[in-house]
Amino acid sequence: MTAAATFDERLIVALDVPTAAQALELADRLAPQVGFFKVGLQLFLAAGFSICDALAAKGFKVMLDLKFHDIPQTVALATAQFADHDIALATVHGYPQVVEAAAKTKGNTKILAVTVLTSLGADELQQTGFAGSLADLVRLRAVTSLAAGADGIVCSPLETALLRKNLGAKPLIATPGIRPLDSTRDDQIRTATPRAAVAAGANHIIVGRPITKAPDPAAAARELLREIG
């Protein structure tokens, strides 16, 4: 087993690489300080459930970030596939029918509802025709998703404090859009530092490029963990 017996579960590193071999090599480089990894659409299309199984076999926890959004029957059938794999967290888009369908067949996997993508800003939201603020939409989707059976939500760190205040301590909150002070935002619009996100009430911070694209990913992960303390 590669993973340490204990690791800081607040940090989830996104394995946004094109092959299973690269993902496993990166995970091994980041162990033992990191033991929780996100498998997204790119990697899953390349390697399928086999990469999830390989990570779990090494003792790592897996977040499967496919953001299901389809008719309820399709979502229920897709989520039922988790039963044969050790998936700790999985994402669906935060629409009540989608969340309810996933919750019915999730097994031991915890379902996180994605509220509003961190690449979306106020201007883009206005183009969709939504009359309220971005924070209003995030809160609406969080409340309705939890009522439909989600175990937690995914939101930007900018909305985390508000949601934690409104939702209480129980729901999981996972926040992408994490950028240390010395890193660029890339295509992320609603960002915050690791320390700020955790202080706001995030259970998990999801970090990709600031770690995986660093000259020394393990050192970058250690520094980020030191920052959140």
Accessible surface in RSA format (square Angstrom, percent):
REM  Atomic radii and reference values for relative SASA: ProtOr
REM  Chains: A
REM  Algorithm: Lee & Richards
REM  Probe-radius: 1.40
REM  Slices: 20
REM RES _ NUM      All-atoms   Total-Side   Main-Chain    Non-polar    All polar
REM                ABS   REL    ABS   REL    ABS   REL    ABS   REL    ABS   REL
RES MET A   1   185.87  96.3 104.61  69.2  81.26 193.5  84.24  71.6 101.63 134.6
RES THR A   2    54.00  38.4  33.15  33.6  20.85  49.7  23.67  31.8  30.32  45.8
RES ALA A   3     9.64   8.9   0.71   1.1   8.93  20.3   0.72   1.0   8.92  23.6
RES ALA A   4    31.80  29.2  17.26  26.6  14.55  33.1  26.68  37.6   5.12  13.6
RES ALA A   5   107.97  99.3  63.89  98.6  44.08 100.3  74.74 105.3  33.23  88.0
RES THR A   6   117.74  83.7 103.34 104.8  14.40  34.3  75.59 101.5  42.15  63.7
RES PHE A   7    41.76  20.9  13.98   8.7  27.78  72.3  26.00  15.8  15.76  45.1
RES ASP A   8    43.78  30.7  30.26  30.1  13.52  32.0  23.32  54.9  20.45  20.4
RES GLU A   9    70.00  40.2  65.86  49.8   4.15   9.9  22.91  44.3  47.09  38.4
RES ARG A  10    74.33  31.2  73.91  37.7   0.41   1.0  33.32  45.5  41.00  24.9
RES LEU A  11     1.07   0.6   0.69   0.5   0.38   1.0   0.69   0.5   0.38   1.0
RES ILE A  12     0.00   0.0   0.00   0.0   0.00   0.0   0.00   0.0   0.00   0.0
RES VAL A  13     0.00   0.0   0.00   0.0   0.00   0.0   0.00   0.0   0.00   0.0
RES ALA A  14     3.28   3.0   3.22   5.0   0.05   0.1   3.22   4.5   0.05   0.1
RES LEU A  15     0.04   0.0   0.00   0.0   0.04   0.1   0.00   0.0   0.04   0.1
RES ASP A  16    71.80  50.3  57.92  57.7  13.88  32.8  25.89  60.9  45.92  45.8
RES VAL A  17    19.15  12.6  18.78  17.0   0.37   0.9  19.15  16.6   0.00   0.0
RES PRO A  18    68.28  49.8  62.04  56.6   6.23  22.7  62.49  51.6   5.79  36.0
RES THR A  19    59.19  42.1  57.72  58.5   1.47   3.5  57.34  77.0   1.85   2.8
RES ALA A  20    32.12  29.5  28.54  44.1   3.58   8.1  28.54  40.2   3.58   9.5
RES ALA A  21    75.54  69.5  61.27  94.6  14.26  32.4  68.42  96.3   7.12  18.9
RES GLN A  22    84.32  47.1  79.27  57.9   5.04  12.0  33.94  72.2  50.37  38.2
RES ALA A  23     0.00   0.0   0.00   0.0   0.00   0.0   0.00   0.0   0.00   0.0
RES LEU A  24    41.03  22.8  40.99  29.3   0.04   0.1  41.03  28.8   0.00   0.0
RES GLU A  25    92.04  52.8  86.03  65.1   6.01  14.3  56.32 108.9  35.72  29.2
RES LEU A  26    12.37   6.9  12.37   8.9   0.00   0.0  12.37   8.7   0.00   0.0
RES ALA A  27     0.00   0.0   0.00   0.0   0.00   0.0   0.00   0.0   0.00   0.0
RES ASP A  28    55.83  39.1  42.98  42.8  12.85  30.4  21.90  51.5  33.93  33.8
RES ARG A  29   110.86  46.5  93.23  47.5  17.64  42.0  34.09  46.6  76.77  46.5
RES LEU A  30     0.00   0.0   0.00   0.0   0.00   0.0   0.00   0.0   0.00   0.0
RES ALA A  31    15.98  14.7   2.58   4.0  13.40  30.5   2.70   3.8  13.28  35.2
RES PRO A  32    78.38  57.1  76.16  69.4   2.21   8.0  76.34  63.0   2.04  12.6
RES GLN A  33    35.44  19.8  23.70  17.3  11.74  27.9  24.43  52.0  11.01   8.3
RES VAL A  34     0.93   0.6   0.00   0.0   0.93   2.2   0.79   0.7   0.14   0.4
RES GLY A  35     0.41   0.5   0.00   N/A   0.41   0.5   0.27   0.8   0.13   0.3
RES PHE A  36     3.98   2.0   3.98   2.5   0.00   0.0   3.98   2.4   0.00   0.0
RES PHE A  37     0.00   0.0   0.00   0.0   0.00   0.0   0.00   0.0   0.00   0.0
RES LYS A  38    21.88  10.7  21.88  13.4   0.00   0.0   9.37   8.4  12.51  13.3
RES VAL A  39     0.00   0.0   0.00   0.0   0.00   0.0   0.00   0.0   0.00   0.0
RES GLY A  40     4.68   5.8   0.00   N/A   4.68   5.8   4.56  12.5   0.12   0.3
RES LEU A  41   107.17  59.7 101.93  72.9   5.24  13.2 101.93  71.6   5.24  14.1
RES GLN A  42    93.69  52.4  80.27  58.7  13.42  32.0  44.79  95.3  48.90  37.1
RES LEU A  43     0.77   0.4   0.37   0.3   0.41   1.0   0.37   0.3   0.41   1.1
RES PHE A  44    36.35  18.2  34.08  21.1   2.26   5.9  34.08  20.7   2.26   6.5
RES LEU A  45   137.63  76.6 104.90  75.0  32.73  82.3 107.50  75.5  30.13  81.1
RES ALA A  46    62.31  57.3  18.70  28.9  43.61  99.2  29.16  41.1  33.15  87.8
RES ALA A  47    20.72  19.1   3.99   6.2  16.73  38.1  13.59  19.1   7.13  18.9
RES GLY A  48    22.60  27.9   0.00   N/A  22.60  27.9  20.75  57.0   1.84   4.1
RES PHE A  49    46.12  23.1  40.80  25.3   5.31  13.8  40.80  24.7   5.31  15.2
RES SER A  50    70.54  59.6  59.62  79.6  10.91  25.1  51.02 108.6  19.52  27.3
RES ILE A  51     1.22   0.7   0.14   0.1   1.08   2.6   1.22   0.9   0.00   0.0
RES CYS A  52     0.84   0.6   0.46   0.5   0.38   0.9   0.60   1.5   0.24   0.3
RES ASP A  53    58.47  41.0  52.23  52.0   6.25  14.8  29.82  70.2  28.65  28.6
RES ALA A  54    31.23  28.7  22.44  34.6   8.78  20.0  29.98  42.2   1.24   3.3
RES LEU A  55     0.00   0.0   0.00   0.0   0.00   0.0   0.00   0.0   0.00   0.0
RES ALA A  56    23.96  22.0   8.94  13.8  15.02  34.2   9.58  13.5  14.38  38.1
RES ALA A  57    82.92  76.2  47.89  73.9  35.03  79.7  60.91  85.8  22.01  58.3
RES LYS A  58    53.19  25.9  51.85  31.8   1.34   3.2  25.76  23.2  27.43  29.2
RES GLY A  59    23.84  29.4   0.00   N/A  23.84  29.4   9.18  25.2  14.66  32.8
RES PHE A  60     6.98   3.5   0.00   0.0   6.98  18.2   0.01   0.0   6.97  19.9
RES LYS A  61    83.25  40.6  79.77  48.9   3.48   8.3  48.51  43.7  34.74  37.0
RES VAL A  62     0.57   0.4   0.13   0.1   0.43   1.0   0.13   0.1   0.43   1.2
RES MET A  63     1.33   0.7   1.33   0.9   0.00   0.0   1.33   1.1   0.00   0.0
RES LEU A  64     1.12   0.6   0.47   0.3   0.65   1.6   0.47   0.3   0.65   1.7
RES ASP A  65    12.14   8.5   9.16   9.1   2.98   7.0   0.10   0.2  12.04  12.0
RES LEU A  66    31.63  17.6  15.63  11.2  16.00  40.2  16.92  11.9  14.71  39.6
RES LYS A  67    66.96  32.7  58.64  36.0   8.32  19.8  32.47  29.2  34.49  36.7
RES PHE A  68    36.38  18.2  31.91  19.8   4.47  11.6  36.38  22.1   0.00   0.0
RES HIS A  69   106.28  58.1  76.21  53.0  30.07  76.9  39.43  40.6  66.85  77.8
RES ASP A  70    74.11  51.9  60.57  60.3  13.54  32.0  17.33  40.8  56.79  56.6
RES ILE A  71   111.08  63.2 107.11  79.8   3.97   9.6 110.29  79.4   0.80   2.2
RES PRO A  72    56.52  41.2  56.12  51.2   0.40   1.5  56.40  46.6   0.12   0.7
RES GLN A  73   115.23  64.4 110.43  80.7   4.80  11.4  46.95  99.9  68.29  51.8
RES THR A  74    58.01  41.3  55.94  56.7   2.07   4.9  38.67  51.9  19.34  29.2
RES VAL A  75     1.61   1.1   0.76   0.7   0.85   2.0   1.61   1.4   0.00   0.0
RES ALA A  76    16.29  15.0  16.20  25.0   0.09   0.2  16.29  22.9   0.00   0.0
RES LEU A  77   106.63  59.4 104.26  74.6   2.37   6.0 104.95  73.7   1.68   4.5
RES ALA A  78    32.02  29.4  23.00  35.5   9.02  20.5  30.05  42.3   1.97   5.2
RES THR A  79     0.08   0.1   0.08   0.1   0.00   0.0   0.00   0.0   0.08   0.1
RES ALA A  80    40.58  37.3  31.29  48.3   9.28  21.1  32.24  45.4   8.33  22.1
RES GLN A  81    99.86  55.8  96.73  70.7   3.13   7.5  20.91  44.5  78.94  59.9
RES PHE A  82     4.82   2.4   3.18   2.0   1.65   4.3   3.18   1.9   1.65   4.7
RES ALA A  83    81.78  75.2  44.03  68.0  37.75  85.9  53.10  74.8  28.68  76.0
RES ASP A  84   124.42  87.2  92.93  92.5  31.49  74.5  27.10  63.8  97.32  97.1
RES HIS A  85    46.40  25.4  28.96  20.1  17.43  44.6  23.73  24.5  22.67  26.4
RES ASP A  86   102.12  71.5  89.44  89.0  12.68  30.0  28.11  66.2  74.01  73.8
RES ILE A  87     6.19   3.5   0.01   0.0   6.18  14.9   0.01   0.0   6.18  16.8
RES ALA A  88    28.61  26.3  17.04  26.3  11.57  26.3  25.62  36.1   2.99   7.9
RES LEU A  89     5.72   3.2   5.72   4.1   0.00   0.0   5.72   4.0   0.00   0.0
RES ALA A  90     2.12   2.0   2.12   3.3   0.00   0.0   2.12   3.0   0.00   0.0
RES THR A  91     2.57   1.8   0.57   0.6   2.00   4.8   0.57   0.8   2.00   3.0
RES VAL A  92     0.87   0.6   0.87   0.8   0.00   0.0   0.87   0.8   0.00   0.0
RES HIS A  93    38.89  21.3  38.89  27.0   0.00   0.0  15.34  15.8  23.55  27.4
RES GLY A  94     1.52   1.9   0.00   N/A   1.52   1.9   0.00   0.0   1.52   3.4
RES TYR A  95    80.03  37.4  80.03  45.5   0.00   0.0  54.98  41.3  25.05  30.9
RES PRO A  96    63.62  46.4  63.41  57.8   0.21   0.8  63.52  52.4   0.10   0.6
RES GLN A  97   126.02  70.5 122.70  89.7   3.32   7.9  35.43  75.4  90.59  68.7
RES VAL A  98     6.01   4.0   6.01   5.4   0.00   0.0   6.01   5.2   0.00   0.0
RES VAL A  99     0.00   0.0   0.00   0.0   0.00   0.0   0.00   0.0   0.00   0.0
RES GLU A 100    84.88  48.7  84.37  63.8   0.51   1.2  16.61  32.1  68.27  55.7
RES ALA A 101     5.94   5.5   2.93   4.5   3.00   6.8   5.52   7.8   0.41   1.1
RES ALA A 102     0.00   0.0   0.00   0.0   0.00   0.0   0.00   0.0   0.00   0.0
RES ALA A 103    24.67  22.7  11.97  18.5  12.70  28.9  12.13  17.1  12.55  33.2
RES LYS A 104   154.31  75.3 115.02  70.6  39.29  93.5  72.45  65.2  81.86  87.2
RES THR A 105    45.53  32.4  32.30  32.7  13.23  31.5  39.91  53.6   5.62   8.5
RES LYS A 106    45.02  22.0  43.69  26.8   1.33   3.2  27.91  25.1  17.10  18.2
RES GLY A 107    54.87  67.7   0.00   N/A  54.87  67.7  35.43  97.2  19.44  43.5
RES ASN A 108   158.50 109.3 127.73 123.4  30.77  74.1  39.48  95.0 119.02 115.0
RES THR A 109     4.74   3.4   3.83   3.9   0.91   2.2   0.00   0.0   4.74   7.2
RES LYS A 110   101.50  49.5 101.50  62.3   0.00   0.0  52.68  47.4  48.82  52.0
RES ILE A 111     0.14   0.1   0.14   0.1   0.00   0.0   0.14   0.1   0.00   0.0
RES LEU A 112     0.00   0.0   0.00   0.0   0.00   0.0   0.00   0.0   0.00   0.0
RES ALA A 113     0.00   0.0   0.00   0.0   0.00   0.0   0.00   0.0   0.00   0.0
RES VAL A 114     3.62   2.4   3.33   3.0   0.29   0.7   3.33   2.9   0.29   0.8
RES THR A 115     1.62   1.2   0.00   0.0   1.62   3.9   0.00   0.0   1.62   2.5
RES VAL A 116     6.03   4.0   1.13   1.0   4.90  11.8   3.67   3.2   2.36   6.4
RES LEU A 117    78.29  43.6  73.61  52.7   4.69  11.8  75.97  53.4   2.32   6.2
RES THR A 118    11.20   8.0   8.44   8.6   2.77   6.6   1.26   1.7   9.95  15.0
RES SER A 119    53.45  45.2  43.37  57.9  10.08  23.2  24.08  51.3  29.37  41.1
RES LEU A 120    41.65  23.2  40.66  29.1   0.99   2.5  41.65  29.2   0.00   0.0
RES GLY A 121     6.02   7.4   0.00   N/A   6.02   7.4   6.02  16.5   0.00   0.0
RES ALA A 122    74.00  68.0  61.46  94.9  12.54  28.5  61.94  87.2  12.07  32.0
RES ASP A 123   104.60  73.3 101.17 100.7   3.43   8.1  24.22  57.0  80.38  80.2
RES GLU A 124    66.90  38.4  65.14  49.3   1.76   4.2  29.55  57.2  37.35  30.5
RES LEU A 125     6.76   3.8   6.76   4.8   0.00   0.0   6.76   4.7   0.00   0.0
RES GLN A 126   138.19  77.3 125.75  91.9  12.44  29.6  37.95  80.8 100.24  76.0
RES GLN A 127   151.08  84.5 112.04  81.9  39.04  92.9  47.41 100.9 103.68  78.6
RES THR A 128    93.75  66.7  54.13  54.9  39.61  94.4  61.12  82.1  32.63  49.3
RES GLY A 129    63.11  77.8   0.00   N/A  63.11  77.8  35.70  98.0  27.41  61.4
RES PHE A 130    66.25  33.1  50.11  31.0  16.14  42.0  56.46  34.2   9.79  28.0
RES ALA A 131   110.81 101.9  67.08 103.5  43.73  99.5  77.02 108.5  33.79  89.5
RES GLY A 132    31.50  38.8   0.00   N/A  31.50  38.8  20.33  55.8  11.17  25.0
RES SER A 133    58.19  49.2  45.60  60.9  12.59  29.0  50.18 106.8   8.01  11.2
RES LEU A 134    20.96  11.7  16.55  11.8   4.41  11.1  16.55  11.6   4.41  11.9
RES ALA A 135    38.47  35.4  35.14  54.2   3.33   7.6  35.36  49.8   3.11   8.2
RES ASP A 136    77.17  54.1  70.69  70.4   6.48  15.3  17.49  41.2  59.68  59.5
RES LEU A 137    13.22   7.4  13.22   9.5   0.00   0.0  13.22   9.3   0.00   0.0
RES VAL A 138     0.44   0.3   0.44   0.4   0.00   0.0   0.44   0.4   0.00   0.0
RES ARG A 139   102.08  42.9 102.07  52.0   0.01   0.0  21.49  29.4  80.59  48.8
RES LEU A 140    91.84  51.1  88.65  63.4   3.19   8.0  91.40  64.2   0.43   1.2
RES ARG A 141    50.49  21.2  50.49  25.7   0.00   0.0   6.19   8.5  44.30  26.8
RES ALA A 142     0.00   0.0   0.00   0.0   0.00   0.0   0.00   0.0   0.00   0.0
RES VAL A 143    59.77  39.3  57.09  51.7   2.68   6.5  58.33  50.7   1.44   3.9
RES THR A 144    43.26  30.8  39.62  40.2   3.64   8.7  38.50  51.7   4.76   7.2
RES SER A 145     0.00   0.0   0.00   0.0   0.00   0.0   0.00   0.0   0.00   0.0
RES LEU A 146    39.49  22.0  23.85  17.1  15.64  39.3  24.49  17.2  15.00  40.4
RES ALA A 147    91.25  83.9  46.27  71.4  44.98 102.3  59.35  83.6  31.90  84.5
RES ALA A 148    21.87  20.1   5.21   8.0  16.66  37.9  15.92  22.4   5.95  15.8
RES GLY A 149    30.20  37.2   0.00   N/A  30.20  37.2  24.85  68.2   5.35  12.0
RES ALA A 150    10.72   9.9   0.00   0.0  10.72  24.4   0.00   0.0  10.72  28.4
RES ASP A 151    39.84  27.9  26.71  26.6  13.13  31.1   8.76  20.6  31.08  31.0
RES GLY A 152     0.00   0.0   0.00   N/A   0.00   0.0   0.00   0.0   0.00   0.0
RES ILE A 153     0.00   0.0   0.00   0.0   0.00   0.0   0.00   0.0   0.00   0.0
RES VAL A 154    11.21   7.4  10.90   9.9   0.30   0.7  10.90   9.5   0.30   0.8
RES CYS A 155     1.76   1.3   0.00   0.0   1.76   4.1   1.76   4.5   0.00   0.0
RES SER A 156     0.00   0.0   0.00   0.0   0.00   0.0   0.00   0.0   0.00   0.0
RES PRO A 157     8.10   5.9   0.09   0.1   8.01  29.1   0.09   0.1   8.01  49.8
RES LEU A 158   108.29  60.3  75.94  54.3  32.35  81.3  79.56  55.9  28.73  77.3
RES GLU A 159    10.46   6.0   9.41   7.1   1.05   2.5   4.79   9.3   5.67   4.6
RES THR A 160     0.00   0.0   0.00   0.0   0.00   0.0   0.00   0.0   0.00   0.0
RES ALA A 161    55.94  51.4  50.34  77.7   5.61  12.8  51.06  71.9   4.88  12.9
RES LEU A 162    74.81  41.7  68.38  48.9   6.44  16.2  72.79  51.1   2.02   5.4
RES LEU A 163     0.44   0.2   0.44   0.3   0.00   0.0   0.44   0.3   0.00   0.0
RES ARG A 164    40.57  17.0  37.52  19.1   3.05   7.3  31.52  43.1   9.05   5.5
RES LYS A 165   177.70  86.7 145.25  89.1  32.44  77.2  97.42  87.7  80.27  85.5
RES ASN A 166    66.23  45.7  29.72  28.7  36.51  87.9   7.52  18.1  58.71  56.7
RES LEU A 167    34.52  19.2  10.78   7.7  23.74  59.7  15.46  10.9  19.06  51.3
RES GLY A 168    33.17  40.9   0.00   N/A  33.17  40.9  32.17  88.3   1.00   2.2
RES ALA A 169    92.24  84.8  69.08 106.6  23.16  52.7  70.53  99.3  21.71  57.5
RES LYS A 170   195.11  95.2 169.33 103.9  25.78  61.4 120.61 108.6  74.50  79.4
RES PRO A 171    14.55  10.6  12.08  11.0   2.47   9.0  14.46  11.9   0.09   0.6
RES LEU A 172    31.03  17.3  31.03  22.2   0.00   0.0  31.03  21.8   0.00   0.0
RES ILE A 173     0.00   0.0   0.00   0.0   0.00   0.0   0.00   0.0   0.00   0.0
RES ALA A 174     0.09   0.1   0.09   0.1   0.00   0.0   0.09   0.1   0.00   0.0
RES THR A 175     0.00   0.0   0.00   0.0   0.00   0.0   0.00   0.0   0.00   0.0
RES PRO A 176    26.88  19.6  26.88  24.5   0.00   0.0  26.88  22.2   0.00   0.0
RES GLY A 177     1.83   2.3   0.00   N/A   1.83   2.3   0.00   0.0   1.83   4.1
RES ILE A 178     0.00   0.0   0.00   0.0   0.00   0.0   0.00   0.0   0.00   0.0
RES ARG A 179    16.53   6.9  12.78   6.5   3.75   8.9   5.90   8.1  10.63   6.4
RES PRO A 180    24.73  18.0  22.69  20.7   2.04   7.4  22.69  18.7   2.04  12.7
RES LEU A 181   163.89  91.3 130.88  93.6  33.01  83.0 134.42  94.4  29.47  79.3
RES ASP A 182   138.52  97.0  96.71  96.3  41.82  98.9  51.92 122.2  86.60  86.4
RES SER A 183    37.34  31.6  14.85  19.8  22.49  51.8  20.81  44.3  16.53  23.2
RES THR A 184   100.27  71.3  91.39  92.7   8.88  21.2  83.08 111.6  17.19  26.0
RES ARG A 185   130.82  54.9 126.27  64.4   4.55  10.8  36.09  49.3  94.73  57.4
RES ASP A 186    77.92  54.6  34.46  34.3  43.46 102.8  19.33  45.5  58.60  58.4
RES ASP A 187    90.61  63.5  74.70  74.4  15.91  37.6  45.35 106.7  45.26  45.1
RES GLN A 188    32.75  18.3  30.63  22.4   2.12   5.0   0.97   2.1  31.78  24.1
RES ILE A 189    64.47  36.7  59.44  44.3   5.03  12.1  59.44  42.8   5.03  13.6
RES ARG A 190    13.65   5.7  13.49   6.9   0.16   0.4  13.65  18.7   0.00   0.0
RES THR A 191    24.63  17.5  12.94  13.1  11.70  27.9   0.00   0.0  24.63  37.2
RES ALA A 192    20.98  19.3   9.86  15.2  11.13  25.3  20.98  29.5   0.00   0.0
RES THR A 193    27.87  19.8  27.03  27.4   0.84   2.0  19.91  26.7   7.96  12.0
RES PRO A 194     0.00   0.0   0.00   0.0   0.00   0.0   0.00   0.0   0.00   0.0
RES ARG A 195   133.73  56.1 132.59  67.6   1.14   2.7  52.43  71.7  81.29  49.3
RES ALA A 196    48.49  44.6  36.90  56.9  11.59  26.4  44.12  62.1   4.38  11.6
RES ALA A 197     0.34   0.3   0.00   0.0   0.34   0.8   0.34   0.5   0.00   0.0
RES VAL A 198    30.03  19.8  21.67  19.6   8.36  20.2  21.67  18.8   8.36  22.7
RES ALA A 199    85.74  78.8  44.86  69.2  40.88  93.0  55.84  78.6  29.90  79.2
RES ALA A 200    23.72  21.8  10.48  16.2  13.24  30.1  18.87  26.6   4.85  12.9
RES GLY A 201    21.13  26.1   0.00   N/A  21.13  26.1  17.77  48.8   3.35   7.5
RES ALA A 202     7.61   7.0   0.00   0.0   7.61  17.3   0.04   0.1   7.57  20.1
RES ASN A 203    51.36  35.4  42.45  41.0   8.90  21.4   9.77  23.5  41.59  40.2
RES HIS A 204    16.12   8.8  15.80  11.0   0.32   0.8   9.66  10.0   6.46   7.5
RES ILE A 205     0.00   0.0   0.00   0.0   0.00   0.0   0.00   0.0   0.00   0.0
RES ILE A 206    10.48   6.0   6.96   5.2   3.53   8.5   6.96   5.0   3.53   9.6
RES VAL A 207     0.14   0.1   0.00   0.0   0.14   0.3   0.14   0.1   0.00   0.0
RES GLY A 208    11.53  14.2   0.00   N/A  11.53  14.2   6.02  16.5   5.52  12.4
RES ARG A 209    89.96  37.8  85.24  43.5   4.72  11.2  37.68  51.5  52.27  31.7
RES PRO A 210    25.38  18.5   4.03   3.7  21.34  77.6  14.22  11.7  11.16  69.3
RES ILE A 211     0.98   0.6   0.98   0.7   0.00   0.0   0.98   0.7   0.00   0.0
RES THR A 212    24.96  17.8   7.67   7.8  17.29  41.2   3.75   5.0  21.21  32.1
RES LYS A 213   146.44  71.4 116.90  71.7  29.54  70.3  71.70  64.5  74.74  79.6
RES ALA A 214    24.14  22.2  10.26  15.8  13.88  31.6  16.10  22.7   8.04  21.3
RES PRO A 215   143.13 104.3 104.83  95.6  38.31 139.2 118.58  97.9  24.55 152.6
RES ASP A 216    68.72  48.1  65.64  65.3   3.07   7.3  26.86  63.2  41.85  41.7
RES PRO A 217     4.36   3.2   4.36   4.0   0.00   0.0   4.36   3.6   0.00   0.0
RES ALA A 218    15.91  14.6  15.91  24.5   0.00   0.0  15.91  22.4   0.00   0.0
RES ALA A 219    37.03  34.0  32.12  49.6   4.90  11.2  32.91  46.3   4.12  10.9
RES ALA A 220    24.72  22.7  12.33  19.0  12.39  28.2  20.49  28.9   4.23  11.2
RES ALA A 221     0.00   0.0   0.00   0.0   0.00   0.0   0.00   0.0   0.00   0.0
RES ARG A 222   126.33  53.0 119.84  61.1   6.49  15.5  55.15  75.4  71.17  43.1
RES GLU A 223    90.63  52.0  87.54  66.2   3.10   7.4  50.67  98.0  39.96  32.6
RES LEU A 224     5.02   2.8   2.63   1.9   2.39   6.0   4.77   3.4   0.24   0.7
RES LEU A 225    28.33  15.8  22.36  16.0   5.96  15.0  22.64  15.9   5.68  15.3
RES ARG A 226   153.83  64.6 137.22  69.9  16.62  39.6  78.80 107.7  75.04  45.5
RES GLU A 227    30.94  17.8  30.92  23.4   0.03   0.1  11.91  23.0  19.04  15.5
RES ILE A 228    15.30   8.7   0.00   0.0  15.30  36.9   0.82   0.6  14.48  39.3
RES GLY A 229    84.00 103.6   0.00   N/A  84.00 103.6  37.02 101.6  46.98 105.2
END  Absolute sums over single chains surface
CHAIN  1 A    10388.1       8077.7       2310.3       6058.7       4329.4
END  Absolute sums over all chains
TOTAL         10388.1       8077.7       2310.3       6058.7       4329.4
